[in-house]
């Protein structure tokens, strides 16, 4: 907690290892770190990462943003996987696994709001269909409108608070 202890630890580490003090962390693994020392808060965001992902998969133009990560009318199940050669050819040209992996990274780092939607689409990684891809595109539309969202950590008198809205009853499988 004290500057003296931190300096002492740095001195000990520099005796054992070759280290370089780069100062306060601003970015790590694509995650931007913003501190407000006055309000005692830290914001973690993946804004630049998400913009690159949207661009990489050509999902950043002409997309109307939506306000929820998952629309209630999407009812995914294994029966929606491709059955005909035509459907398989369509899905073969879709980078489904790569997209889901990129979005999973965002979910794990700073976007827990994607958890439910990602848990649904990741179930069909082995054999995704057109309907599964539509849900992924919906998630991209959600990210398009919320790319500036972040995790905020701070000191409050209320302690730790959190909210969840699980919907396991909608699981058709």
Backbone torsions as a table, in degrees:
resi	resn	phi	psi	omega
1	UNK	NA	-19.8	-176.9
2	UNK	-105.0	151.1	178.9
3	UNK	-62.2	-36.1	179.8
4	UNK	-62.5	-44.4	179.5
5	UNK	-64.9	-39.0	178.8
6	UNK	-64.5	-45.5	179.1
7	UNK	-63.3	-38.3	178.7
8	UNK	-64.8	-42.9	178.4
9	UNK	-63.6	-42.2	177.8
10	UNK	-61.7	-40.2	179.0
11	UNK	-64.4	-41.7	178.4
12	UNK	-64.7	-43.7	179.7
13	UNK	-64.5	-38.3	-178.5
14	UNK	-69.4	-22.5	175.2
15	UNK	-72.4	-32.4	-177.7
16	UNK	-92.8	-34.9	-173.9
17	UNK	-129.0	156.9	173.4
18	UNK	-84.7	109.4	-178.0
19	UNK	-126.1	159.4	178.2
20	UNK	-136.3	123.9	179.8
21	UNK	-81.2	112.0	-179.0
22	UNK	-94.5	5.5	179.2
23	UNK	86.0	-160.5	-176.8
24	UNK	-67.3	135.1	179.5
25	UNK	-66.8	133.4	178.4
26	UNK	-117.5	-25.7	-177.4
27	UNK	-154.3	139.8	175.8
28	UNK	-150.1	127.7	178.5
29	UNK	51.2	39.9	178.7
30	UNK	84.5	-8.0	-179.7
31	UNK	-92.1	128.4	178.4
32	UNK	-89.3	137.8	-178.7
33	UNK	-116.3	120.4	178.1
34	UNK	-121.4	124.1	-179.9
35	UNK	-107.2	142.9	170.4
36	UNK	-123.5	98.7	-175.1
37	UNK	-69.9	-25.5	179.0
38	UNK	-70.3	-47.9	-179.6
39	UNK	-85.8	-5.9	-178.4
40	UNK	57.1	55.9	178.9
41	UNK	-131.4	154.7	173.1
42	UNK	-129.2	131.9	177.0
43	UNK	-113.4	129.1	175.5
44	UNK	-111.8	125.4	-178.5
45	UNK	-137.9	152.6	176.8
46	UNK	-117.6	31.0	-174.5
47	UNK	-53.2	-52.8	-178.4
48	UNK	-65.1	-40.8	178.5
49	UNK	-60.1	-47.6	-178.4
50	UNK	-64.6	-38.2	177.4
51	UNK	-63.9	-37.5	176.7
52	UNK	-67.5	-40.0	178.9
53	UNK	-64.8	-45.1	177.6
54	UNK	-58.4	-41.8	179.8
55	UNK	-69.3	-42.9	-178.2
56	UNK	-58.0	-38.8	-177.8
57	UNK	-100.9	18.5	177.4
58	UNK	52.8	43.0	-179.3
59	UNK	-113.6	14.2	-173.6
60	UNK	-101.7	-2.8	-178.4
61	UNK	-119.0	146.0	174.1
62	UNK	58.1	24.6	178.2
63	UNK	-103.7	126.4	176.7
64	UNK	-80.8	121.0	-179.7
65	UNK	-64.1	150.9	175.6
66	UNK	-121.9	164.9	-172.9
67	UNK	-103.1	-1.9	177.9
68	UNK	-128.4	145.9	-179.7
69	UNK	-72.1	-15.2	-178.1
70	UNK	-147.4	126.2	177.8
71	UNK	-79.0	142.6	-177.3
72	UNK	-66.4	-20.5	-178.5
73	UNK	-83.9	-6.6	175.0
74	UNK	-78.9	117.9	178.6
75	UNK	-122.4	92.6	-175.6
76	UNK	-84.9	143.8	172.2
77	UNK	-157.1	170.1	-176.5
78	UNK	-68.2	-22.0	179.9
79	UNK	-69.1	-14.1	179.2
80	UNK	-85.9	0.8	176.2
81	UNK	-68.1	155.7	-175.6
82	UNK	-60.7	139.1	178.1
83	UNK	-116.4	-31.0	-178.6
84	UNK	-102.3	163.3	177.6
85	UNK	-63.3	-34.9	179.4
86	UNK	-62.8	-44.4	178.4
87	UNK	-65.7	-40.6	179.3
88	UNK	-64.2	-39.6	178.1
89	UNK	-63.7	-39.5	178.5
90	UNK	-61.3	-48.3	-176.1
91	UNK	-72.0	-26.8	179.0
92	UNK	-61.0	-31.5	-179.6
93	UNK	-87.2	3.2	-179.3
94	UNK	-101.6	127.9	179.8
95	UNK	-81.1	54.7	-171.9
96	UNK	-56.2	-53.0	-176.1
97	UNK	-63.8	-40.2	179.8
98	UNK	-65.6	-42.3	178.8
99	UNK	-64.4	-47.9	-178.4
100	UNK	-62.6	-40.1	176.9
101	UNK	-62.0	-42.4	178.5
102	UNK	-63.6	-40.4	-179.9
103	UNK	-73.2	-32.2	176.7
104	UNK	-63.4	-39.3	177.9
105	UNK	-60.1	-44.2	179.0
106	UNK	-62.1	-42.7	-179.4
107	UNK	-61.2	-44.9	-177.1
108	UNK	-68.5	-39.0	-175.3
109	UNK	-75.0	-54.8	-173.1
110	UNK	-151.1	11.3	-177.5
111	UNK	-128.6	68.0	178.6
112	UNK	-64.6	-14.4	177.0
113	UNK	-64.4	-16.4	179.2
114	UNK	-89.0	-5.7	-170.7
115	UNK	-54.0	-52.1	-176.0
116	UNK	-64.7	-47.4	-179.3
117	UNK	-62.0	-40.8	-179.8
118	UNK	-69.5	-33.7	177.6
119	UNK	-64.8	-33.5	178.3
120	UNK	-70.4	-52.5	-174.3
121	UNK	-70.6	-26.7	-178.8
122	UNK	-73.8	-16.9	177.7
123	UNK	-65.9	-23.2	-172.9
124	UNK	-110.3	26.1	-178.7
125	UNK	-60.7	-37.1	-176.1
126	UNK	-71.0	-30.8	-175.2
127	UNK	-151.9	68.6	-177.2
128	UNK	-76.7	149.2	177.1
129	UNK	-113.9	-176.7	-178.6
130	UNK	-60.9	-40.5	-178.7
131	UNK	-66.3	-36.9	176.9
132	UNK	-64.0	-41.2	179.1
133	UNK	-65.7	-35.0	177.6
134	UNK	-62.0	-37.7	178.6
135	UNK	-67.0	-41.0	177.6
136	UNK	-61.6	-41.2	177.7
137	UNK	-64.0	-36.1	176.2
138	UNK	-63.0	-42.7	178.7
139	UNK	-60.5	-41.0	176.3
140	UNK	-61.2	-40.7	177.9
141	UNK	-62.6	-39.4	176.9
142	UNK	-62.5	-45.0	179.8
143	UNK	-65.8	-33.4	178.0
144	UNK	-57.9	-40.1	-179.0
145	UNK	-86.7	-14.8	-175.6
146	UNK	-125.6	24.6	-175.9
147	UNK	-63.6	-20.3	179.6
148	UNK	-87.3	-4.5	179.7
149	UNK	-63.3	150.2	-177.2
150	UNK	-147.7	168.5	170.0
151	UNK	-90.6	134.3	179.7
152	UNK	-118.8	124.4	176.1
153	UNK	-112.9	133.8	179.8
154	UNK	-163.2	172.4	-179.3
155	UNK	-91.7	124.2	176.7
156	UNK	-133.4	163.5	176.6
157	UNK	-81.5	-9.4	-175.2
158	UNK	-89.7	-11.6	-175.7
159	UNK	81.6	-161.5	-177.9
160	UNK	-80.6	129.7	176.3
161	UNK	-127.3	150.5	178.3
162	UNK	-157.2	158.9	179.1
163	UNK	-132.2	150.2	178.0
164	UNK	-146.7	147.5	177.7
165	UNK	-136.4	84.2	-178.6
166	UNK	-85.4	148.1	-179.4
167	UNK	-140.1	66.4	-179.3
168	UNK	-73.8	-18.3	179.3
169	UNK	-67.3	-23.1	179.5
170	UNK	-83.1	0.2	-179.2
171	UNK	-76.3	106.3	-177.0
172	UNK	-74.5	-22.5	179.4
173	UNK	-90.1	NA	NA
